């Protein structure tokens, strides 16, 4: 194999000169004097043993050899740039930090398995989890405090991109020994006269549930109220009442709490990824996003058939 006898500066000098068809313009683009640029091209031609450019007082044109070599030179420079970018991305990925904002049910029941897989693949990337209600998740993404978010609200925000991923159903949570625990389904109208454990108006779920209950002939009674769904589940476990919750909010295999689908009507919410439209995810955040899609939502409740 013939040894390469020129450097990248000479190769780039030739490509820019050929593209500009002018030593003067190429020299300005490369911040060189025209004589310095000319010497670089001449050294490249000497190393190759072929003339690449035909020079006149007003114009620079490619020779036939130069036309063929320009194609190869561009490909070589592009390949090198991509290789350097990949190395930089890998270094950034290994040393990076990601902030994700998500609603508590995602943080408690979906994110742990995602982060376990992510830590195995990217052990040096730090992850900060902001687990707050839906409105705060949206605000964190809007303010740039989180790289991206996971929630069921935010699709109406013009500055955000909402990527719908899956839907989850609302179910009725009850103590395992409740008389309804063996049922296959419960109609919303049957909640009349029951003591409910509800989430407060600070929760994004409350607005949706209030809209459904407003259509019922008789309103159920909210006897207890919690800011978060996790608190409502704890009160249900203590036998203090029933709670309407998203399916993901109750971990699988919970021994003390049973969930039964609610019907007439069935109510679902859409979970999605939130990202600012003007923000490009860095390699660490992009890697976590892909892991979330591959590991997390592959096991999440899907849309009804």
C-alpha positions in Angstrom: 0.0 0.0 0.0 1.3 3.4 -0.9 2.0 5.6 2.0 -0.1 8.8 2.3 2.3 11.7 1.9 -0.2 14.6 2.5 -2.1 15.9 5.5 -5.7 16.9 6.1 -5.0 20.6 5.8 -3.8 20.1 2.2 -6.8 17.9 1.4 -9.3 20.4 2.8 -7.5 23.2 0.9 -8.0 21.4 -2.4 -11.7 20.7 -1.7 -12.5 24.2 -0.7 -10.6 25.7 -3.7 -12.4 23.4 -6.1 -15.8 24.3 -4.6 -15.1 28.0 -4.6 -13.3 27.9 -8.1 -11.2 30.7 -6.7 -8.0 30.8 -4.6 -9.0 34.1 -3.2 -12.4 33.0 -2.0 -11.0 29.7 -0.7 -8.3 31.5 1.2 -10.8 33.8 2.8 -13.0 30.8 3.8 -10.0 29.0 5.4 -8.4 32.2 6.9 -5.3 31.8 4.9 -3.3 34.0 2.5 -3.7 33.0 -1.2 0.0 32.1 -1.5 -0.3 29.8 1.6 -3.3 28.1 0.2 -1.7 27.7 -3.2 1.3 26.0 -1.5 -0.9 23.5 0.2 -2.6 22.5 -3.0 0.8 22.2 -4.8 2.1 19.9 -2.0 -1.0 17.7 -2.4 -0.5 17.6 -6.2 3.2 16.7 -5.7 2.3 14.0 -3.3 -0.2 12.5 -5.7 1.9 13.0 -8.7 -0.9 14.6 -10.7 -2.2 18.0 -11.4 -5.7 18.6 -9.9 -6.4 22.2 -10.8 -5.9 24.3 -13.9 -5.0 27.8 -12.9 -5.6 31.0 -14.9 -5.5 34.6 -13.8 -9.3 34.7 -13.3 -10.5 31.2 -12.9 -9.6 27.8 -11.3 -10.9 24.6 -13.0 -10.6 21.0 -12.2 -8.6 18.7 -14.3 -10.2 15.3 -15.2 -8.1 13.7 -12.4 -9.1 16.5 -10.1 -12.8 15.8 -10.8 -12.4 12.2 -9.8 -10.3 13.0 -6.8 -12.7 15.7 -5.5 -15.4 13.1 -5.1 -13.1 10.8 -3.1 -11.7 13.7 -1.1 -15.2 14.9 -0.1 -16.2 11.4 1.0 -13.0 11.0 3.0 -13.5 14.3 4.9 -17.1 13.6 5.5 -16.3 10.1 6.9 -13.6 11.6 9.2 -16.0 14.3 10.4 -18.6 11.6 11.2 -16.0 9.5 13.0 -14.9 12.5 15.1 -18.6 13.3 15.9 -19.2 9.7 17.0 -16.2 9.7 19.3 -17.4 13.0 20.8 -20.9 11.7 21.2 -19.6 8.6 23.0 -17.5 10.7 25.3 -20.5 12.9 26.1 -22.7 9.9 26.6 -20.3 8.3 29.1 -19.9 11.5 31.1 -23.4 12.9 30.8 -26.3 13.7 33.0 -30.0 13.5 32.1 -33.0 15.0 33.8 -36.4 13.5 33.2 -39.7 14.9 34.6 -42.6 12.4 35.0 -45.8 11.9 36.9 -45.5 9.8 40.1 -47.1 6.7 38.7 -44.4 6.5 36.0 -41.7 7.2 38.5 -42.9 4.5 40.8 -44.0 1.7 38.5 -42.4 2.1 35.1 -39.2 4.1 35.5 -37.3 1.7 37.9 -37.0 -1.1 35.3 -36.1 1.5 32.7 -33.3 2.9 34.8 -32.0 -0.5 35.7 -31.6 -1.3 32.0 -30.2 2.1 31.3 -27.6 1.9 34.1 -26.4 -1.5 32.7 -25.9 0.1 29.3 -24.6 3.5 30.4 -23.2 3.1 33.9 -21.5 6.5 34.0 -24.5 8.7 33.1 -26.2 10.4 36.0 -30.0 10.6 36.0 -32.1 13.2 37.9 -35.8 12.3 38.2 -38.4 15.0 38.9 -41.5 13.2 40.0 -44.3 15.7 40.2 -47.9 16.2 39.2 -48.8 16.6 35.5 -48.8 20.4 35.5 -45.4 20.6 37.1 -44.0 18.1 34.6 -45.1 20.4 31.8 -43.6 23.4 33.5 -40.3 21.7 34.1 -40.0 20.8 30.4 -41.1 24.3 29.3 -38.5 25.9 31.6 -35.8 23.6 30.4 -35.2 22.1 33.8 -35.9 18.6 32.3 -34.5 17.2 29.1 -37.9 15.7 28.4 -41.0 14.6 30.4 -43.5 11.8 30.5 -47.1 12.7 31.3 -50.7 12.7 30.1 -51.1 16.5 29.6 -49.1 19.0 27.6 -50.4 18.2 24.1 -52.1 21.6 23.9 -48.8 23.5 24.7 -47.6 25.1 21.4 -44.0 25.1 22.6 -44.0 21.4 23.3 -44.0 18.3 21.1 -46.3 15.6 22.6 -45.5 12.1 21.3 -48.3 9.8 22.2 -47.0 6.4 23.3 -49.7 4.4 25.0 -53.0 4.6 26.7 -53.9 3.3 30.2 -57.4 2.7 31.6 -58.9 4.1 34.8 -59.8 1.3 37.2 -61.5 1.1 40.6 -59.1 0.3 43.4 -60.4 -1.4 46.6 -59.1 -3.5 49.5 -58.6 -7.1 48.6 -61.5 -8.2 50.9 -64.0 -5.7 49.6 -67.3 -7.3 48.4 -66.6 -6.1 44.8 -63.1 -7.5 44.7 -64.1 -10.6 42.8 -66.1 -8.7 40.1 -65.0 -8.5 36.5 -66.1 -4.8 36.1 -67.9 -2.0 37.9 -70.1 0.6 36.3 -69.5 4.3 37.2 -73.1 4.7 38.3 -72.6 2.0 41.0 -70.2 4.4 42.8 -73.2 6.4 44.1 -73.4 6.2 47.8 -69.8 4.8 48.1 -67.1 6.4 50.1 -64.4 7.4 47.7 -60.7 8.3 48.2 -60.1 11.1 45.8 -57.1 13.0 44.5 -57.1 16.8 45.1 -57.6 19.5 42.5 -53.8 19.8 42.3 -53.8 16.5 40.4 -54.2 16.4 36.7 -56.5 13.3 37.1 -59.1 15.3 39.1 -60.3 17.4 36.2 -60.8 14.3 33.9 -62.6 12.3 36.7 -64.8 15.3 37.7 -66.0 15.5 34.0 -67.0 11.8 34.0 -68.7 12.0 37.4 -70.6 15.1 36.4 -72.6 12.9 34.0 -73.7 10.4 36.6 -77.3 10.5 37.9 -76.0 10.6 41.5 -72.6 11.9 42.6 -70.3 9.7 44.6 -69.0 11.1 47.8 -65.3 12.0 48.1 -64.7 11.2 51.8 -60.9 11.4 51.7 -58.7 13.5 49.5 -54.9 13.2 48.7 -52.6 15.3 46.6 -51.2 12.2 44.9 -52.5 8.9 43.7 -50.0 7.0 45.8 -51.6 8.5 48.9 -55.0 7.5 47.7 -53.9 3.9 47.2 -52.5 3.8 50.7 -55.9 4.8 52.2 -57.6 2.2 50.0 -55.2 -0.4 51.4 -56.3 0.7 54.9 -59.9 -0.1 54.0 -61.1 3.5 54.1 -62.8 3.6 50.7 -62.6 3.1 47.0 -60.4 5.1 44.6 -60.6 5.7 40.8 -57.0 5.5 39.6 -55.0 5.0 36.4 -54.0 1.4 35.9 -50.2 2.1 36.1 -50.6 3.7 39.6 -51.1 0.2 41.1 -48.1 -2.0 40.9 -48.7 -5.5 39.6 -49.0 -8.2 42.3 -50.2 -5.8 45.0 -51.6 -8.2 47.6 -53.7 -5.8 49.6 -55.4 -3.8 46.8 -57.4 -5.1 43.9 -58.3 -3.2 40.8 -61.4 -3.7 38.7 -62.1 -2.1 35.3 -64.7 0.7 35.3 -67.2 0.7 32.5 -70.2 2.7 31.2 -68.1 4.5 30.2 -64.6 3.2 29.8 -62.2 6.0 30.5 -58.6 6.1 29.3 -55.7 8.6 29.3 -52.9 8.9 26.8 -49.4 8.9 28.1 -46.7 10.5 26.0 -43.2 12.1 25.8 -42.9 15.8 26.2 -40.1 17.8 24.6 -39.5 21.4 23.8 -39.8 22.0 20.0 -36.6 24.1 20.0 -34.5 21.6 22.0 -32.4 18.9 20.5 -31.7 16.0 22.9 -28.0 15.3 23.7 -26.6 11.8 23.4 -27.4 10.9 27.1 -31.0 12.1 27.0 -31.5 10.5 23.6 -30.2 7.2 25.0 -32.5 7.3 28.0 -35.4 8.2 25.7 -34.8 5.1 23.5 -34.4 2.9 26.6 -37.7 4.2 27.9 -39.4 3.3 24.7 -37.8 -0.1 24.4 -38.1 -1.2 28.0 -40.8 0.9 29.7 -43.6 1.3 27.3 -43.3 -2.1 25.8 -44.7 -3.4 29.1 -47.1 -0.6 29.7 -50.9 -1.0 29.3 -51.9 -0.7 25.6 -54.8 0.8 23.8 -58.0 -1.2 23.8 -58.7 -3.4 20.9 
